[in-house]
């Protein structure tokens, strides 16, 4: 059972001391208990994602699956997403589960990057197309995360997908909902 306490959090060099927001310095909780107790005290929900998207808590495989999940969530925000972006998520997940080759993954990555370039080239100020391009890029990023080397690459890909993906197509209320969904999805890895 993986646990969290302030000493551990501080070892990751956060931008503030968790005790400043009322997190008990002497308490050690399981990941699920900690999130359930403190998720509403943490002002910036991205901090919870920052905390959990690391190899201390999740395997490289789970980090990459989370990155793919985030990319899929972004694609839900885009009207008529490019099929190449959707395919890159599908292939990334297949690759993670040993059902696609590296060649197939590379081809999906290349196609998603082409979708990004096409969307960017056609956008000309059109916000919907910008969002589609960002989503395609994030989907491509999820595919790349599945292929990238273990360790920091997986953690950073998951964190970047979680942190940046939905902002292209979401307002403040939608962003809060995205963070809540991301935290809920992360919780599934610990239950």
VOSE-699304 format. One line per 10 residues: their letters; for each residue x, y, z of C-alpha. Coordinates in nm, 2 decimals, m for minus. Last residue first. Example, Ala and Ser with C-alpha at 12.3 -4.5 7.8 and 13.67 -1.06 7.14 Angstrom:
! residues 2
SA> 1.37:m0.11:0.71; 1.23:m0.45:0.78
END
This chain:
! residues 191
XXXXXXXXXX> m0.81:0.15:m0.54; m0.48:0.32:m0.63; m0.49:0.33:m1.01; m0.86:0.43:m0.99; m0.76:0.74:m0.79; m0.57:0.88:m1.09; m0.90:0.88:m1.28; m1.07:1.07:m1.01; m0.79:1.32:m1.00; m0.81:1.36:m1.38
XXXXXXXXXX> m1.19:1.40:m1.36; m1.16:1.67:m1.09; m0.90:1.85:m1.30; m1.12:1.84:m1.61; m1.42:1.97:m1.41; m1.21:2.26:m1.28; m1.10:2.33:m1.64; m1.46:2.31:m1.77; m1.56:2.57:m1.51; m1.27:2.80:m1.61
XXXXXXXXXX> m1.31:2.76:m1.98; m1.20:2.47:m2.19; m1.08:2.40:m2.54; m0.71:2.48:m2.54; m0.68:2.42:m2.17; m0.77:2.05:m2.20; m0.42:1.93:m2.28; m0.19:2.13:m2.06; m0.17:1.98:m1.72; m0.28:1.62:m1.75
XXXXXXXXXX> m0.11:1.56:m2.08; 0.20:1.73:m1.94; 0.19:1.53:m1.62; 0.16:1.20:m1.81; 0.43:1.29:m2.05; 0.65:1.41:m1.77; 0.61:1.09:m1.57; 0.67:0.87:m1.88; 0.98:1.06:m1.99; 1.11:1.08:m1.64
XXXXXXXXXX> 1.12:0.70:m1.59; 1.10:0.47:m1.89; 1.21:0.57:m2.24; 0.95:0.70:m2.48; 0.71:0.48:m2.68; 0.40:0.51:m2.47; 0.48:0.88:m2.41; 0.50:0.93:m2.79; 0.15:0.80:m2.83; 0.03:1.03:m2.56
XXXXXXXXXX> 0.22:1.31:m2.73; 0.04:1.23:m3.05; m0.29:1.26:m2.86; m0.16:1.59:m2.72; m0.07:1.71:m3.06; m0.41:1.61:m3.20; m0.58:1.78:m2.91; m0.38:2.10:m2.97; m0.46:2.09:m3.34; m0.83:2.04:m3.26
XXXXXXXXXX> m0.82:2.32:m3.02; m0.67:2.55:m3.27; m0.93:2.44:m3.52; m1.20:2.54:m3.28; m1.03:2.87:m3.22; m1.02:2.97:m3.58; m0.74:3.22:m3.61; m0.61:3.10:m3.94; m0.67:2.74:m3.84; m0.60:2.56:m4.16
XXXXXXXXXX> m0.22:2.54:m4.11; m0.25:2.46:m3.74; m0.51:2.18:m3.81; m0.29:2.04:m4.09; 0.02:2.05:m3.87; m0.15:1.88:m3.58; m0.30:1.62:m3.81; 0.04:1.55:m3.96; 0.17:1.51:m3.60; m0.11:1.25:m3.54
XXXXXXXXXX> 0.00:1.07:m3.86; 0.36:1.06:m3.75; 0.27:0.93:m3.40; 0.04:0.66:m3.55; 0.32:0.55:m3.78; 0.57:0.54:m3.49; 0.32:0.33:m3.29; 0.27:0.09:m3.58; 0.65:0.05:m3.62; 0.68:0.00:m3.24
XXXXXXXXXX> 0.44:m0.29:m3.28; 0.09:m0.31:m3.15; m0.08:m0.56:m2.91; 0.17:m0.55:m2.62; m0.07:m0.37:m2.38; 0.12:m0.04:m2.40; 0.13:m0.07:m2.77; m0.25:m0.12:m2.79; m0.29:0.19:m2.57; m0.06:0.39:m2.80
XXXXXXXXXX> m0.24:0.25:m3.11; m0.58:0.36:m2.98; m0.46:0.71:m2.88; m0.29:0.76:m3.21; m0.60:0.64:m3.39; m0.81:0.92:m3.22; m0.56:1.17:m3.34; m0.56:1.03:m3.69; m0.94:1.04:m3.69; m0.92:1.42:m3.66
XXXXXXXXXX> m1.16:1.54:m3.39; m1.52:1.62:m3.51; m1.60:1.87:m3.23; m1.32:1.88:m2.99; m1.38:1.84:m2.61; m1.39:1.46:m2.64; m1.05:1.48:m2.79; m0.92:1.62:m2.47; m1.05:1.33:m2.27; m0.88:1.09:m2.51
XXXXXXXXXX> m0.55:1.27:m2.46; m0.59:1.25:m2.08; m0.66:0.87:m2.10; m0.35:0.83:m2.32; m0.14:1.01:m2.06; m0.30:0.80:m1.78; m0.21:0.48:m1.97; 0.15:0.61:m1.99; 0.17:0.67:m1.62; 0.01:0.33:m1.56
XXXXXXXXXX> 0.28:0.16:m1.77; 0.56:0.36:m1.61; 0.44:0.24:m1.27; 0.26:0.48:m1.04; 0.33:0.61:m0.69; 0.70:0.67:m0.66; 0.72:0.66:m1.04; 0.56:1.00:m1.06; 0.23:1.15:m1.16; 0.09:1.15:m0.81
XXXXXXXXXX> 0.22:1.48:m0.67; 0.19:1.68:m0.99; m0.17:1.56:m1.03; m0.24:1.67:m0.67; m0.07:2.00:m0.74; m0.29:2.04:m1.05; m0.58:2.07:m0.81; m0.46:2.42:m0.72; m0.62:2.52:m0.39; m0.54:2.19:m0.20
XXXXXXXXXX> m0.79:2.18:0.08; m1.06:2.01:m0.12; m0.83:1.72:m0.22; m0.70:1.68:0.14; m0.90:1.40:0.30; m1.00:1.20:0.00; m0.66:1.25:m0.16; m0.48:1.14:0.16; m0.70:0.84:0.21; m0.66:0.72:m0.15
XXXXXXXXXX> m0.28:0.76:m0.14; m0.26:0.58:0.19; m0.21:0.81:0.49; 0.09:0.92:0.70; 0.02:1.21:0.94; 0.27:1.40:1.15; 0.29:1.71:0.94; m0.09:1.74:0.92; m0.20:1.92:0.60; m0.34:2.25:0.69
XXXXXXXXXX> m0.26:2.46:0.38; 0.08:2.58:0.50; 0.15:2.22:0.62; 0.19:2.13:0.25; 0.50:2.36:0.22; 0.50:2.55:m0.10; 0.66:2.51:m0.45; 0.70:2.14:m0.40; 1.05:2.00:m0.37; 0.97:1.62:m0.42
XXXXXXXXXX> 1.13:1.54:m0.08; 0.87:1.78:0.07; 0.59:1.55:m0.04; 0.77:1.25:0.13; 0.82:1.45:0.45; 0.46:1.57:0.44; 0.31:1.22:0.43; 0.19:0.99:0.15; 0.15:0.61:0.15; 0.15:0.33:m0.11
X> 0.00:0.00:0.00
END
